[in-house]
Amino acid sequence: MTKEELIAKMAASAGITKVAAGTALEAFTGAVTTSLKKGQRVSLVNFGTFTISKRKARMGRNPRTGESDRKSTRLNSSHRT
């Protein structure tokens, strides 16, 4: 399902315009993003949990040249149902 299809589905089931549904979806994704940036979990009953986790630094390899390089520590978001 694309973002446009989701907005259309939300608008139809809630009886609102697509513009209002798009605004609601943007507000939802913005709130989840803000919470994850603060390091907080977002848990929605019957939907799932959004979390942030750290990926360790590691050695990577350029597949074209075969050259090794170091990948730094990163934050990774995930969703579990």
C-alpha positions as CSV (number, residue, x, y, z in Angstrom):
1,M,0.0,0.0,0.0
2,T,1.4,3.4,-1.0
3,K,1.1,6.6,1.1
4,E,-1.6,7.9,-1.3
5,E,-3.6,4.7,-1.0
6,L,-3.4,4.8,2.8
7,I,-4.6,8.5,2.8
8,A,-7.5,7.6,0.6
9,K,-8.4,4.6,2.8
10,M,-8.2,6.8,5.9
11,A,-10.4,9.5,4.4
12,A,-13.0,7.0,3.2
13,S,-13.3,5.1,6.5
14,A,-13.3,8.3,8.7
15,G,-15.5,10.3,6.4
16,I,-13.1,13.2,6.0
17,T,-11.3,14.8,3.1
18,K,-8.0,13.4,1.7
19,V,-6.3,16.7,2.7
20,A,-7.4,16.2,6.4
21,A,-6.4,12.5,6.3
22,G,-3.0,13.5,4.8
23,T,-2.5,16.1,7.6
24,A,-3.4,13.5,10.2
25,L,-0.9,11.0,8.7
26,E,1.8,13.6,8.7
27,A,1.1,14.5,12.3
28,F,1.3,10.8,13.3
29,T,4.6,10.2,11.5
30,G,6.0,13.4,12.9
31,A,5.1,12.5,16.4
32,V,6.6,9.0,16.1
33,T,9.8,10.4,14.6
34,T,10.1,13.0,17.3
35,S,9.7,10.4,20.1
36,L,12.2,8.1,18.5
37,K,14.7,10.9,18.2
38,K,14.3,11.5,21.9
39,G,15.1,7.8,22.5
40,Q,11.5,6.9,23.6
41,R,9.5,3.8,22.6
42,V,6.2,4.3,20.9
43,S,3.8,1.5,21.7
44,L,0.3,1.2,20.0
45,V,-2.0,-1.6,21.2
46,N,-3.1,-3.9,18.3
47,F,-0.6,-2.2,16.0
48,G,3.0,-2.7,17.3
49,T,5.9,-1.0,18.9
50,F,8.4,1.4,17.3
51,T,11.9,1.3,18.9
52,I,15.4,2.7,18.4
53,S,18.5,0.5,18.7
54,K,22.2,1.0,18.3
55,R,24.2,-0.9,15.6
56,K,27.8,-1.6,16.6
57,A,30.7,-0.2,14.6
58,R,31.9,-2.8,12.1
59,M,34.2,-3.4,9.2
60,G,32.5,-3.1,5.8
61,R,33.7,-3.8,2.3
62,N,33.2,-2.0,-1.0
63,P,31.8,-4.7,-3.4
64,R,33.2,-2.9,-6.5
65,T,36.8,-2.5,-5.3
66,G,37.0,-5.0,-2.4
67,E,38.5,-2.2,-0.2
68,S,37.7,-2.5,3.5
69,D,36.5,0.4,5.5
70,R,35.1,1.0,9.0
71,K,31.4,1.7,9.5
72,S,30.6,3.8,12.5
73,T,28.0,3.2,15.2
74,R,24.5,4.0,14.0
75,L,21.0,4.3,15.4
76,N,18.4,2.0,13.7
77,S,14.6,2.3,14.0
78,S,12.5,-0.8,14.0
79,H,8.8,-1.9,14.3
80,R,7.6,-5.0,15.9
81,T,4.1,-6.3,15.9
